[in-house]
């Protein structure tokens, strides 16, 4: 794996997330337009939600991520951004939210803390609320990392029980990153709370 600063630099100018765009479309009728971005990283998706009219709470354990997220915002956009430096797997609560985004964040939750985080997110979603995020699959190149969480499609479907599955897409390909080529096995989801 690579350093977070290298990841932030590499992803700083990334195009808007298509997965998040789809999730925003599914949640735009909800009120209030309040969203949480777990593991906000370089701030791209937090800014994407703000530019779509959402008030966003961006959470990341890295102060550099929070600084980058805030620096991406204009003065007007900054009024729609709340930030929190915190390790999301140890949060006691999340605010009621119409949209929760966890792009490439959930795999970095320790397996012993994953159920706590998942239950916290599900509880925070308002009726009709939408979750969008990524899971790393069991064949991911980092699957031997015991401090990370990996899931099969069946595991993800079990987690989604009681939620409406809007999208569940599994992909697998070789990806070149700073540390070399990695088998990138990913499961993308959009889920809606009943």
FIZAVEX-916421 format. One record per residue: residue in one letter; x, y, z of N, C-alpha, C in turn. Coordinates in nm, 3 decimals, m for minus. Atoms other than C-alpha are relative to their C-alpha. Example, Ala and Ser with C-alpha at 12.3 -4.5 7.8 and 13.67 -1.06 7.14 Angstrom:
% residues 2
('A' (0.089 m0.119 0.000) (1.230 m0.450 0.780) (0.090 0.120 0.000)),
('S' (m0.082 m0.119 m0.006) (1.367 m0.106 0.714) (m0.077 0.109 0.073)),
END
This chain:
% residues 194
('X' (0.084 m0.117 0.000) (0.000 0.000 0.000) (0.089 0.124 0.000)),
('X' (m0.074 m0.124 0.017) (0.106 0.357 m0.048) (m0.032 0.098 0.111)),
('X' (0.029 m0.101 m0.102) (0.120 0.665 0.174) (m0.126 0.075 m0.038)),
('X' (0.123 m0.074 0.027) (m0.195 0.869 0.210) (0.028 0.126 m0.081)),
('X' (m0.030 m0.121 0.076) (m0.027 1.187 0.082) (0.019 m0.031 m0.148)),
('X' (m0.016 0.039 0.140) (0.075 1.007 m0.237) (m0.136 m0.030 m0.063)),
('X' (0.135 0.028 0.049) (m0.284 0.884 m0.274) (m0.075 0.131 m0.025)),
('X' (0.069 m0.128 0.017) (m0.420 1.237 m0.223) (0.051 0.073 m0.124)),
('X' (m0.056 m0.067 0.119) (m0.183 1.376 m0.486) (m0.048 m0.067 m0.128)),
('X' (0.039 0.075 0.120) (m0.269 1.102 m0.734) (m0.148 0.018 m0.033)),
('X' (0.144 m0.008 0.023) (m0.644 1.149 m0.688) (m0.055 0.143 0.007)),
('X' (0.044 m0.138 m0.024) (m0.658 1.526 m0.636) (m0.085 0.056 m0.113)),
('X' (0.072 m0.055 0.116) (m0.782 1.604 m0.988) (m0.090 m0.103 m0.068)),
('X' (0.084 0.107 0.057) (m0.989 1.289 m1.041) (m0.137 0.054 m0.039)),
('X' (0.134 m0.039 0.049) (m1.313 1.328 m1.236) (m0.106 m0.035 0.105)),
('X' (0.108 0.034 m0.094) (m1.643 1.324 m1.042) (m0.034 m0.149 m0.004)),
('X' (0.035 0.140 m0.014) (m1.747 0.983 m0.917) (m0.135 m0.029 m0.066)),
('X' (0.125 0.039 0.064) (m2.007 0.822 m1.142) (m0.092 m0.073 0.097)),
('X' (0.079 0.071 m0.100) (m2.119 0.598 m0.856) (m0.071 0.101 0.091)),
('X' (0.060 m0.102 m0.087) (m2.177 0.902 m0.635) (m0.103 0.082 m0.076)),
('X' (0.098 m0.073 0.081) (m2.352 1.089 m0.918) (m0.132 m0.075 m0.005)),
('X' (0.121 0.083 0.004) (m2.597 0.800 m0.947) (m0.070 0.002 0.136)),
('X' (0.059 m0.002 m0.135) (m2.649 0.794 m0.568) (m0.067 0.135 0.028)),
('X' (0.059 m0.133 m0.018) (m2.712 1.170 m0.563) (m0.133 0.008 m0.072)),
('X' (0.126 m0.001 0.075) (m2.977 1.126 m0.831) (m0.109 m0.075 0.075)),
('X' (0.098 0.079 m0.074) (m3.149 0.862 m0.616) (m0.043 0.065 0.131)),
('X' (0.030 m0.060 m0.130) (m3.142 1.082 m0.305) (m0.041 0.147 m0.008)),
('X' (0.020 m0.146 0.008) (m3.200 1.434 m0.438) (m0.139 0.047 0.043)),
('X' (0.136 m0.038 m0.042) (m3.573 1.430 m0.349) (m0.014 0.004 0.153)),
('X' (0.008 0.008 m0.146) (m3.496 1.374 0.022) (0.031 0.135 0.064)),
('X' (m0.030 m0.120 m0.078) (m3.488 1.650 0.282) (0.028 m0.042 0.142)),
('X' (m0.089 m0.104 0.050) (m3.277 1.770 0.440) (0.108 m0.061 m0.090)),
('X' (m0.111 0.044 0.085) (m2.995 1.748 0.184) (0.126 m0.002 0.086)),
('X' (m0.114 0.014 m0.090) (m2.748 1.631 0.449) (0.071 m0.130 m0.031)),
('X' (m0.078 0.117 0.038) (m2.467 1.392 0.358) (0.123 m0.014 0.088)),
('X' (m0.124 0.031 m0.069) (m2.171 1.224 0.524) (0.094 m0.064 m0.101)),
('X' (m0.105 0.061 0.082) (m1.846 1.144 0.342) (0.100 m0.063 0.095)),
('X' (m0.091 0.073 m0.089) (m1.659 0.875 0.537) (0.132 m0.026 m0.072)),
('X' (m0.130 0.016 0.065) (m1.288 0.873 0.461) (0.010 0.093 m0.120)),
('X' (0.015 m0.097 0.110) (m1.304 1.193 0.255) (0.124 0.015 m0.087)),
('X' (m0.119 m0.002 0.084) (m0.946 1.165 0.129) (0.032 0.138 m0.054)),
('X' (m0.038 m0.127 0.065) (m0.856 1.439 m0.120) (m0.117 0.098 m0.009)),
('X' (0.114 m0.091 m0.004) (m1.208 1.585 m0.089) (m0.082 0.009 m0.127)),
('X' (0.071 m0.008 0.129) (m1.329 1.521 m0.443) (m0.149 m0.026 0.014)),
('X' (0.142 0.036 m0.010) (m1.655 1.355 m0.347) (m0.075 0.093 0.094)),
('X' (0.065 m0.100 m0.086) (m1.730 1.596 m0.062) (m0.035 0.123 m0.083)),
('X' (0.026 m0.115 0.086) (m1.697 1.880 m0.313) (m0.109 m0.031 m0.102)),
('X' (0.104 0.041 0.096) (m1.910 1.688 m0.565) (m0.138 0.011 0.064)),
('X' (0.130 m0.008 m0.068) (m2.191 1.661 m0.310) (m0.037 0.145 0.031)),
('X' (0.026 m0.141 m0.028) (m2.158 2.026 m0.207) (m0.047 0.070 m0.127)),
('X' (0.037 m0.064 0.126) (m2.177 2.136 m0.570) (m0.135 m0.046 m0.051)),
('X' (0.135 0.048 0.033) (m2.494 1.927 m0.603) (m0.104 0.053 0.099)),
('X' (0.094 m0.063 m0.092) (m2.650 2.129 m0.318) (m0.009 m0.060 0.139)),
('X' (0.006 0.070 m0.127) (m2.576 1.908 m0.017) (0.086 0.068 0.106)),
('X' (m0.081 m0.033 m0.116) (m2.457 2.007 0.329) (0.076 m0.128 0.034)),
('X' (m0.081 0.120 m0.012) (m2.167 1.766 0.391) (0.084 0.001 0.127)),
('X' (m0.093 0.025 m0.109) (m1.992 1.630 0.697) (0.107 m0.093 m0.056)),
('X' (m0.112 0.078 0.051) (m1.650 1.509 0.578) (0.082 m0.050 0.120)),
('X' (m0.071 0.062 m0.111) (m1.476 1.266 0.814) (0.121 m0.074 m0.053)),
('X' (m0.121 0.076 0.033) (m1.120 1.137 0.791) (0.092 0.005 0.121)),
('X' (m0.092 0.001 m0.115) (m0.860 1.034 1.048) (0.128 0.077 m0.030)),
('X' (m0.122 m0.072 0.039) (m0.587 1.216 0.854) (m0.028 0.150 m0.006)),
('X' (0.020 m0.145 0.007) (m0.570 1.592 0.924) (0.028 0.056 m0.139)),
('X' (m0.031 m0.046 0.137) (m0.415 1.636 0.577) (m0.120 m0.017 m0.092)),
('X' (0.120 0.021 0.082) (m0.731 1.492 0.420) (m0.103 0.108 0.027)),
('X' (0.096 m0.104 m0.035) (m0.950 1.736 0.608) (0.046 0.135 m0.055)),
('X' (m0.053 m0.127 0.053) (m0.722 2.027 0.511) (m0.018 0.007 m0.151)),
('X' (0.017 0.001 0.145) (m0.728 1.926 0.144) (m0.147 0.017 m0.039)),
('X' (0.143 m0.011 0.028) (m1.106 1.890 0.151) (m0.046 0.144 0.018)),
('X' (0.039 m0.138 m0.026) (m1.154 2.234 0.304) (0.059 0.095 m0.104)),
('X' (m0.066 m0.087 0.097) (m0.904 2.392 0.063) (m0.059 m0.010 m0.140)),
('X' (0.064 0.014 0.131) (m1.097 2.261 m0.239) (m0.121 0.091 m0.014)),
('X' (0.126 m0.073 0.000) (m1.401 2.467 m0.141) (0.022 0.151 m0.015)),
('X' (0.005 m0.146 0.002) (m1.471 2.826 m0.236) (m0.060 0.046 0.133)),
('X' (0.058 m0.052 m0.126) (m1.591 3.056 0.044) (m0.147 m0.040 0.012)),
('X' (0.142 0.040 m0.004) (m1.955 2.985 m0.049) (m0.014 m0.149 0.026)),
('X' (0.007 0.145 m0.018) (m1.894 2.611 m0.073) (0.039 m0.039 0.141)),
('X' (m0.047 0.033 m0.135) (m1.713 2.611 0.262) (m0.112 0.011 0.103)),
('X' (0.115 m0.011 m0.092) (m2.041 2.714 0.429) (m0.082 m0.128 0.003)),
('X' (0.075 0.126 0.009) (m2.181 2.378 0.321) (0.083 m0.120 0.045)),
('X' (m0.091 0.106 m0.042) (m1.891 2.179 0.465) (0.024 0.006 0.151)),
('X' (m0.042 0.022 m0.138) (m1.847 2.050 0.818) (0.105 m0.110 m0.006)),
('X' (m0.106 0.101 0.003) (m1.537 1.847 0.896) (0.023 m0.057 0.139)),
('X' (m0.032 0.064 m0.127) (m1.426 1.606 1.161) (0.122 m0.089 m0.022)),
('X' (m0.116 0.089 0.001) (m1.084 1.453 1.216) (m0.031 m0.112 0.099)),
('X' (0.037 0.114 m0.084) (m1.174 1.109 1.345) (0.022 m0.130 m0.077)),
('X' (m0.009 0.135 0.056) (m1.113 0.741 1.284) (m0.143 m0.053 m0.006)),
('X' (0.144 0.028 0.010) (m1.456 0.651 1.148) (m0.042 m0.132 0.062)),
('X' (0.040 0.128 m0.058) (m1.447 0.297 1.280) (m0.024 0.010 0.150)),
('X' (0.021 m0.019 m0.143) (m1.451 0.437 1.635) (m0.104 0.107 0.031)),
('X' (0.104 m0.099 m0.025) (m1.732 0.690 1.592) (m0.110 m0.060 0.088)),
('X' (0.110 0.045 m0.086) (m2.006 0.666 1.854) (m0.133 0.021 m0.070)),
('X' (0.124 m0.028 0.071) (m2.270 0.813 1.622) (0.030 0.078 m0.128)),
('X' (0.001 m0.083 0.121) (m2.338 0.972 1.287) (m0.132 0.077 0.001)),
('X' (0.125 m0.076 0.003) (m2.596 1.244 1.228) (m0.100 m0.062 m0.098)),
('X' (0.098 0.046 0.098) (m2.923 1.158 1.052) (0.037 0.054 m0.138)),
('X' (m0.052 m0.036 0.131) (m2.830 1.159 0.684) (m0.086 m0.058 m0.112)),
('X' (0.072 0.047 0.119) (m3.006 1.134 0.350) (0.093 m0.072 m0.096)),
('X' (m0.100 0.061 0.088) (m2.682 1.026 0.180) (0.127 m0.024 0.080)),
('X' (m0.130 0.033 m0.060) (m2.375 0.846 0.313) (0.086 m0.058 m0.110)),
('X' (m0.094 0.045 0.102) (m2.074 0.799 0.088) (0.125 m0.053 0.071)),
('X' (m0.123 0.059 m0.052) (m1.779 0.571 0.169) (0.077 m0.059 m0.117)),
('X' (m0.074 0.043 0.119) (m1.569 0.557 m0.147) (0.140 m0.045 0.037)),
('X' (m0.131 0.059 m0.031) (m1.268 0.329 m0.105) (0.039 0.017 0.147)),
('X' (m0.027 m0.020 m0.142) (m1.300 0.377 0.272) (m0.028 m0.125 0.082)),
('X' (0.039 0.114 m0.084) (m1.477 0.070 0.413) (0.107 m0.108 0.009)),
('X' (m0.104 0.103 m0.014) (m1.191 m0.169 0.329) (0.105 0.032 0.106)),
('X' (m0.101 m0.039 m0.099) (m0.971 0.029 0.569) (m0.053 m0.003 0.143)),
('X' (0.057 0.024 m0.133) (m1.202 m0.044 0.861) (0.049 m0.136 0.048)),
('X' (m0.046 0.127 m0.055) (m1.056 m0.313 1.085) (m0.117 m0.098 0.004)),
('X' (0.110 0.098 0.001) (m1.260 m0.635 1.053) (m0.076 m0.010 0.133)),
('X' (0.069 0.008 m0.130) (m1.335 m0.636 1.428) (m0.091 0.120 0.025)),
('X' (0.081 m0.121 m0.017) (m1.489 m0.287 1.396) (m0.103 0.017 m0.111)),
('X' (0.082 m0.021 0.118) (m1.671 m0.337 1.068) (m0.150 m0.004 0.032)),
('X' (0.143 0.010 m0.031) (m2.009 m0.449 1.205) (m0.049 0.123 0.075)),
('X' (0.036 m0.123 m0.072) (m2.012 m0.152 1.444) (m0.020 0.115 m0.099)),
('X' (0.009 m0.110 0.098) (m1.945 0.091 1.158) (m0.120 m0.019 m0.091)),
('X' (0.112 0.025 0.090) (m2.198 m0.073 0.928) (m0.134 0.029 0.069)),
('X' (0.124 m0.026 m0.075) (m2.472 m0.064 1.193) (m0.020 0.149 0.026)),
('X' (0.006 m0.143 m0.022) (m2.389 0.298 1.269) (m0.049 0.073 m0.125)),
('X' (0.042 m0.063 0.127) (m2.426 0.394 0.902) (m0.147 m0.030 m0.029)),
('X' (0.140 0.035 0.028) (m2.753 0.205 0.861) (m0.095 0.075 0.092)),
('X' (0.084 m0.073 m0.095) (m2.894 0.367 1.174) (m0.008 0.149 m0.038)),
('X' (m0.003 m0.143 0.034) (m2.792 0.716 1.051) (m0.082 0.033 m0.124)),
('X' (0.078 m0.027 0.121) (m2.968 0.681 0.716) (m0.146 0.026 0.036)),
('X' (0.142 m0.029 m0.020) (m3.310 0.846 0.722) (m0.081 m0.092 m0.091)),
('X' (0.081 0.081 0.093) (m3.602 0.655 0.561) (0.014 0.054 m0.143)),
('X' (m0.025 m0.037 0.138) (m3.532 0.655 0.189) (0.143 0.041 m0.026)),
('X' (m0.140 m0.042 0.013) (m3.168 0.749 0.258) (0.081 m0.099 m0.082)),
('X' (m0.080 0.077 0.096) (m2.900 0.625 0.019) (0.144 m0.012 0.050)),
('X' (m0.141 0.026 m0.025) (m2.561 0.467 0.083) (0.067 m0.033 m0.132)),
('X' (m0.082 0.034 0.116) (m2.295 0.458 m0.189) (0.141 m0.026 0.048)),
('X' (m0.137 0.029 m0.042) (m1.959 0.294 m0.143) (0.059 m0.121 m0.069)),
('X' (m0.078 0.109 0.058) (m1.699 0.036 m0.231) (0.043 m0.098 0.109)),
('X' (m0.059 0.107 m0.081) (m1.599 m0.294 m0.078) (0.115 m0.058 m0.081)),
('X' (m0.102 0.077 0.069) (m1.279 m0.479 m0.162) (m0.040 m0.146 0.007)),
('X' (0.035 0.141 0.008) (m1.341 m0.835 m0.277) (0.108 m0.090 0.057)),
('X' (m0.090 0.098 m0.062) (m1.176 m1.149 m0.145) (0.124 m0.026 m0.083)),
('X' (m0.116 0.022 0.087) (m0.940 m1.170 m0.446) (0.083 0.128 m0.019)),
('X' (m0.078 m0.123 0.007) (m0.807 m0.817 m0.394) (0.146 m0.030 0.036)),
('X' (m0.142 0.022 m0.023) (m0.427 m0.798 m0.398) (0.045 0.026 0.142)),
('X' (m0.035 m0.029 m0.139) (m0.423 m0.668 m0.041) (m0.075 m0.091 0.097)),
('X' (0.088 0.083 m0.084) (m0.653 m0.945 0.092) (0.073 m0.066 0.117)),
('X' (m0.075 0.060 m0.110) (m0.372 m1.080 0.313) (0.021 0.099 0.116)),
('X' (m0.015 m0.102 m0.105) (m0.375 m0.754 0.516) (m0.107 m0.022 0.107)),
('X' (0.094 0.035 m0.105) (m0.537 m0.862 0.842) (m0.071 0.117 0.065)),
('X' (0.062 m0.118 m0.061) (m0.617 m0.506 0.952) (m0.103 0.065 m0.092)),
('X' (0.096 m0.053 0.096) (m0.839 m0.448 0.646) (m0.119 m0.095 m0.015)),
('X' (0.123 0.080 0.017) (m1.191 m0.570 0.558) (m0.019 m0.034 m0.147)),
('X' (0.026 0.048 0.136) (m1.266 m0.779 0.249) (m0.129 m0.081 0.003)),
('X' (0.132 0.061 0.004) (m1.603 m0.916 0.139) (m0.023 m0.072 m0.132)),
('X' (0.051 0.063 0.121) (m1.754 m1.156 m0.109) (m0.129 0.071 m0.040)),
('X' (0.128 m0.056 0.042) (m2.057 m1.053 m0.312) (m0.110 m0.047 0.095)),
('X' (0.100 0.055 m0.092) (m2.259 m1.281 m0.083) (0.005 0.071 0.135)),
('X' (m0.013 m0.077 m0.125) (m2.121 m1.100 0.225) (m0.069 0.134 m0.014)),
('X' (0.059 m0.132 0.023) (m2.226 m0.766 0.075) (m0.152 m0.011 m0.009)),
('X' (0.145 0.020 0.009) (m2.572 m0.900 m0.010) (m0.059 m0.023 0.138)),
('X' (0.048 0.023 m0.136) (m2.609 m1.018 0.351) (m0.003 0.131 0.079)),
('X' (m0.001 m0.130 m0.066) (m2.507 m0.674 0.479) (m0.116 0.087 m0.047)),
('X' (0.106 m0.082 0.061) (m2.766 m0.521 0.245) (m0.140 m0.051 0.032)),
('X' (0.133 0.053 m0.034) (m3.049 m0.736 0.383) (m0.080 0.108 0.072)),
('X' (0.085 m0.103 m0.058) (m3.336 m0.505 0.470) (0.013 0.135 m0.069)),
('X' (m0.017 m0.121 0.080) (m3.211 m0.237 0.230) (m0.031 m0.034 m0.145)),
('X' (0.023 0.021 0.143) (m3.307 m0.194 m0.134) (0.134 0.013 m0.072)),
('X' (m0.123 m0.006 0.079) (m3.016 m0.276 m0.365) (m0.032 0.070 m0.131)),
('X' (0.016 m0.078 0.124) (m3.010 m0.007 m0.634) (0.106 m0.044 m0.099)),
('X' (m0.111 0.043 0.086) (m2.672 m0.121 m0.771) (0.092 m0.088 0.081)),
('X' (m0.106 0.083 m0.054) (m2.432 m0.402 m0.694) (0.082 m0.046 m0.120)),
('X' (m0.084 0.029 0.117) (m2.140 m0.429 m0.938) (0.136 m0.047 0.048)),
('X' (m0.130 0.056 m0.034) (m1.832 m0.648 m0.904) (0.094 0.016 m0.120)),
('X' (m0.101 m0.013 0.105) (m1.516 m0.568 m1.103) (0.132 m0.056 0.052)),
('X' (m0.131 0.051 m0.035) (m1.169 m0.716 m1.110) (0.095 0.027 m0.116)),
('X' (m0.101 m0.029 0.103) (m0.862 m0.594 m1.297) (0.132 0.031 0.067)),
('X' (m0.131 m0.039 m0.051) (m0.492 m0.527 m1.257) (0.006 0.152 0.004)),
('X' (m0.013 m0.145 m0.012) (m0.422 m0.176 m1.132) (0.143 0.033 0.042)),
('X' (m0.135 m0.044 m0.035) (m0.084 m0.004 m1.122) (m0.012 0.116 0.098)),
('X' (m0.004 m0.106 m0.102) (m0.031 0.200 m0.806) (0.146 0.018 0.040)),
('X' (m0.138 m0.031 m0.038) (0.280 0.338 m0.634) (0.079 m0.123 0.042)),
('X' (m0.072 0.117 m0.049) (0.368 0.004 m0.476) (0.009 m0.113 m0.103)),
('X' (m0.006 0.101 0.104) (0.331 m0.189 m0.804) (m0.137 m0.034 m0.054)),
('X' (0.126 0.045 0.057) (0.057 m0.382 m0.980) (m0.076 m0.082 0.104)),
('X' (0.086 0.065 m0.100) (m0.232 m0.496 m0.761) (m0.125 m0.053 m0.069)),
('X' (0.129 0.048 0.047) (m0.528 m0.719 m0.840) (m0.107 0.078 0.073)),
('X' (0.096 m0.092 m0.059) (m0.810 m0.469 m0.782) (m0.139 m0.062 m0.013)),
('X' (0.130 0.067 m0.004) (m1.119 m0.670 m0.686) (m0.091 0.087 0.086)),
('X' (0.082 m0.099 m0.068) (m1.393 m0.425 m0.595) (m0.148 m0.028 m0.024)),
('X' (0.145 0.012 0.009) (m1.766 m0.434 m0.526) (m0.058 0.138 0.029)),
('X' (0.062 m0.132 m0.014) (m1.954 m0.107 m0.582) (m0.147 m0.020 0.032)),
('X' (0.141 0.014 m0.037) (m2.294 m0.060 m0.420) (m0.065 0.136 0.016)),
('X' (0.091 m0.108 m0.039) (m2.578 0.184 m0.395) (m0.118 m0.070 0.065)),
('X' (0.108 0.062 m0.075) (m2.833 0.089 m0.130) (m0.093 0.109 0.051)),
('X' (0.099 m0.096 m0.050) (m3.153 0.261 m0.016) (m0.070 m0.061 0.121)),
('X' (0.069 0.043 m0.120) (m3.306 0.237 0.330) (m0.152 0.012 m0.023)),
('X' (0.145 0.000 0.018) (m3.676 0.147 0.330) (m0.065 0.106 0.088)),
END
